[in-house]
Amino acid sequence: MSTTLAAGTSLDFTLAQQLTVIALCALTAYISHMALAVFNDGVRPFLLDFIQGRTTRSATTAVSFGLSAGFIFGLGAPMALSTGVLNPWLVFLPTDILGMLAPKKWLAPILGGAWGAVVVFGLNGANNVAHDLPVDFITAMQQMSTPILFLFTLFPVLAITKQFGRKWGAVAGVLELALVVMTMKVWPKTFAGSLAMAAGVLMLIALAVAKDMKQRRADRAAGVTEAVLEDDPMASLFSASAARLRKYLPLFMVLGAGVCVLAQMHIFGGGEATSFLIAKGQYSEAAQVDFYRVFGFIPLIATTALASGAYGIAGFTLVYPIGYLMPNPFLAAVVGAVVFAAEVLALSYIGKVLGKLPSVRDSSEHLRSAIGDTLQLAILFGSLMAANAMGGGLGILVVGGLYLMNEAMGRPVVKMAAAPAAVIVGGILLNVLYWLDLFTPIKG
């Protein structure tokens, strides 16, 4: 299966796509202003103090900016330029910040809509300028697709190894390798990692559920009963948070409809691997990848939503894979609204179920950690491949040096975003050296 994108990836959107992005950015900024939902999982826990009046809007905005800026400019923008597909770091993280920044309710959607306009009208111009440069670092960044797609396949193996030990990790690794080889041989036009990831995630869930069931049987045999939680202050907080979110159910349904429609238009990918798959037109494979990611984020999103009273802009992210597969935007809007309504109404129940399945909760933590580990390696390796494509040894020196300097300086740019950001900075520097007649671009 080829994982190379065509050079000249376009960010030229139709009018309907432009209006959808602008309207959705306006809506998400408004929802952020109301502290009802944000995309950044790290920001959500801070919203409880804001909702309860213990901190100011400006202080919360500063937290949001500090936790999001590196992902916006170091990951979101480079990924969009290299794939021609929008992503949540570029679309939703800025509206988190702008919505919280707006001092008035009416100003938030204006600022969010303005950002949406920058995305749909500005990116294509930047993309065209970059492709016309002597050193085309945007096309070079497409080298990232192969390591991201194939190394991402291993995240269930890492999660199983961390939670259940080397023996089960080895079994999962051999199983996934066999499935990748088989898929490449039997179904060469299919993304080779899709079946392997499915098997790995199912294996992890089965092991976790089996462990929890075994523990519950042991507890019952020992006469251990479940604690009564009615007087638990956390249970009271969870109940109040769930009630707050249910109060705004119609607004969340509109949000779910909008996100699902954006995914249906196939100009948006929910993750790094998904963006490359969407760019290649492999929508069913993209849906599989994002569906498997859901299992790593449901416990995190549910518990932080119940603890803070603020939901996720993409909910449990189920609307991503559903949207990719919808035949038209009208059906996507209906299904997205229904999915979000079900998620919000089920939050309390999900919280209670997760409380009884500690190993499943742990699996979620291990999945997220494994996703981060695989993507960090894949993005770093892919960025060095891009550096080699645009500048050979000098390109690797510059990009690798910038990455190492970022590490040495205490990571002013977050680790996940540091390597793509270094490719862009390195590409600009190589163009400057070319104009000074100090560097000859490599011919691709």
ChimeraX attribute file (.defattr): number of C-alpha atoms within 10 A of each C-alpha:
attribute: neighborCount
match mode: 1-to-1
recipient: residues
	/A:1	12
	/A:2	11
	/A:3	18
	/A:4	13
	/A:5	19
	/A:6	12
	/A:7	14
	/A:8	18
	/A:9	21
	/A:10	19
	/A:11	24
	/A:12	17
	/A:13	14
	/A:14	10
	/A:15	9
	/A:16	9
	/A:17	17
	/A:18	16
	/A:19	16
	/A:20	19
	/A:21	27
	/A:22	22
	/A:23	20
	/A:24	25
	/A:25	32
	/A:26	24
	/A:27	23
	/A:28	32
	/A:29	35
	/A:30	29
	/A:31	26
	/A:32	29
	/A:33	28
	/A:34	16
	/A:35	22
	/A:36	24
	/A:37	28
	/A:38	31
	/A:39	25
	/A:40	19
	/A:41	18
	/A:42	13
	/A:43	21
	/A:44	23
	/A:45	18
	/A:46	18
	/A:47	26
	/A:48	19
	/A:49	13
	/A:50	16
	/A:51	17
	/A:52	9
	/A:53	10
	/A:54	9
	/A:55	14
	/A:56	11
	/A:57	18
	/A:58	13
	/A:59	14
	/A:60	19
	/A:61	20
	/A:62	14
	/A:63	15
	/A:64	25
	/A:65	20
	/A:66	13
	/A:67	18
	/A:68	24
	/A:69	20
	/A:70	21
	/A:71	24
	/A:72	22
	/A:73	18
	/A:74	25
	/A:75	23
	/A:76	25
	/A:77	20
	/A:78	22
	/A:79	27
	/A:80	29
	/A:81	25
	/A:82	27
	/A:83	31
	/A:84	24
	/A:85	22
	/A:86	29
	/A:87	25
	/A:88	21
	/A:89	25
	/A:90	24
	/A:91	24
	/A:92	27
	/A:93	26
	/A:94	26
	/A:95	32
	/A:96	30
	/A:97	28
	/A:98	29
	/A:99	30
	/A:100	28
	/A:101	23
	/A:102	22
	/A:103	13
	/A:104	12
	/A:105	15
	/A:106	11
	/A:107	18
	/A:108	29
	/A:109	27
	/A:110	21
	/A:111	22
	/A:112	31
	/A:113	24
	/A:114	17
	/A:115	24
	/A:116	26
	/A:117	18
	/A:118	13
	/A:119	21
	/A:120	22
	/A:121	15
	/A:122	14
	/A:123	20
	/A:124	20
	/A:125	13
	/A:126	12
	/A:127	21
	/A:128	16
	/A:129	11
	/A:130	20
	/A:131	17
	/A:132	10
	/A:133	13
	/A:134	18
	/A:135	25
	/A:136	24
	/A:137	27
	/A:138	27
	/A:139	23
	/A:140	25
	/A:141	26
	/A:142	25
	/A:143	24
	/A:144	27
	/A:145	24
	/A:146	21
	/A:147	22
	/A:148	24
	/A:149	24
	/A:150	18
	/A:151	19
	/A:152	24
	/A:153	26
	/A:154	23
	/A:155	24
	/A:156	33
	/A:157	28
	/A:158	24
	/A:159	27
	/A:160	29
	/A:161	21
	/A:162	17
	/A:163	19
	/A:164	16
	/A:165	12
	/A:166	14
	/A:167	11
	/A:168	18
	/A:169	21
	/A:170	15
	/A:171	15
	/A:172	26
	/A:173	20
	/A:174	13
	/A:175	15
	/A:176	24
	/A:177	16
	/A:178	12
	/A:179	19
	/A:180	21
	/A:181	15
	/A:182	15
	/A:183	20
	/A:184	15
	/A:185	12
	/A:186	11
	/A:187	12
	/A:188	13
	/A:189	12
	/A:190	16
	/A:191	23
	/A:192	24
	/A:193	24
	/A:194	23
	/A:195	19
	/A:196	25
	/A:197	25
	/A:198	17
	/A:199	16
	/A:200	26
	/A:201	23
	/A:202	14
	/A:203	17
	/A:204	26
	/A:205	18
	/A:206	13
	/A:207	19
	/A:208	22
	/A:209	16
	/A:210	14
	/A:211	16
	/A:212	17
	/A:213	15
	/A:214	11
	/A:215	15
	/A:216	17
	/A:217	12
	/A:218	12
	/A:219	13
	/A:220	11
	/A:221	9
	/A:222	9
	/A:223	9
	/A:224	11
	/A:225	9
	/A:226	10
	/A:227	7
	/A:228	7
	/A:229	10
	/A:230	9
	/A:231	8
	/A:232	10
	/A:233	10
	/A:234	13
	/A:235	17
	/A:236	13
	/A:237	15
	/A:238	22
	/A:239	16
	/A:240	17
	/A:241	22
	/A:242	23
	/A:243	18
	/A:244	15
	/A:245	21
	/A:246	17
	/A:247	11
	/A:248	12
	/A:249	18
	/A:250	13
	/A:251	18
	/A:252	28
	/A:253	22
	/A:254	20
	/A:255	23
	/A:256	28
	/A:257	26
	/A:258	28
	/A:259	26
	/A:260	33
	/A:261	31
	/A:262	24
	/A:263	26
	/A:264	27
	/A:265	19
	/A:266	19
	/A:267	22
	/A:268	26
	/A:269	29
	/A:270	24
	/A:271	20
	/A:272	23
	/A:273	23
	/A:274	26
	/A:275	27
	/A:276	28
	/A:277	25
	/A:278	25
	/A:279	23
	/A:280	16
	/A:281	12
	/A:282	16
	/A:283	21
	/A:284	17
	/A:285	21
	/A:286	27
	/A:287	26
	/A:288	19
	/A:289	26
	/A:290	23
	/A:291	19
	/A:292	20
	/A:293	24
	/A:294	19
	/A:295	23
	/A:296	25
	/A:297	20
	/A:298	21
	/A:299	22
	/A:300	17
	/A:301	22
	/A:302	25
	/A:303	21
	/A:304	24
	/A:305	30
	/A:306	26
	/A:307	23
	/A:308	25
	/A:309	25
	/A:310	30
	/A:311	30
	/A:312	19
	/A:313	25
	/A:314	24
	/A:315	26
	/A:316	24
	/A:317	23
	/A:318	23
	/A:319	31
	/A:320	29
	/A:321	26
	/A:322	22
	/A:323	29
	/A:324	29
	/A:325	18
	/A:326	18
	/A:327	11
	/A:328	13
	/A:329	18
	/A:330	14
	/A:331	16
	/A:332	27
	/A:333	25
	/A:334	17
	/A:335	21
	/A:336	27
	/A:337	25
	/A:338	17
	/A:339	22
	/A:340	27
	/A:341	19
	/A:342	13
	/A:343	19
	/A:344	24
	/A:345	16
	/A:346	14
	/A:347	25
	/A:348	21
	/A:349	12
	/A:350	16
	/A:351	18
	/A:352	12
	/A:353	13
	/A:354	16
	/A:355	14
	/A:356	14
	/A:357	17
	/A:358	16
	/A:359	21
	/A:360	25
	/A:361	21
	/A:362	15
	/A:363	26
	/A:364	23
	/A:365	19
	/A:366	22
	/A:367	28
	/A:368	19
	/A:369	16
	/A:370	23
	/A:371	21
	/A:372	15
	/A:373	17
	/A:374	20
	/A:375	23
	/A:376	20
	/A:377	16
	/A:378	22
	/A:379	26
	/A:380	24
	/A:381	19
	/A:382	25
	/A:383	30
	/A:384	28
	/A:385	23
	/A:386	26
	/A:387	30
	/A:388	19
	/A:389	24
	/A:390	28
	/A:391	26
	/A:392	15
	/A:393	12
	/A:394	15
	/A:395	22
	/A:396	21
	/A:397	16
	/A:398	21
	/A:399	28
	/A:400	21
	/A:401	15
	/A:402	19
	/A:403	24
	/A:404	15
	/A:405	14
	/A:406	18
	/A:407	15
	/A:408	10
	/A:409	9
	/A:410	10
	/A:411	14
	/A:412	12
	/A:413	20
	/A:414	18
	/A:415	19
	/A:416	20
	/A:417	23
	/A:418	28
	/A:419	29
	/A:420	29
	/A:421	24
	/A:422	25
	/A:423	31
	/A:424	22
	/A:425	15
	/A:426	25
	/A:427	28
	/A:428	17
	/A:429	15
	/A:430	25
	/A:431	21
	/A:432	15
	/A:433	14
	/A:434	15
	/A:435	12
	/A:436	9
	/A:437	9
	/A:438	10
	/A:439	15
	/A:440	14
	/A:441	16
	/A:442	13
	/A:443	9
	/A:444	8
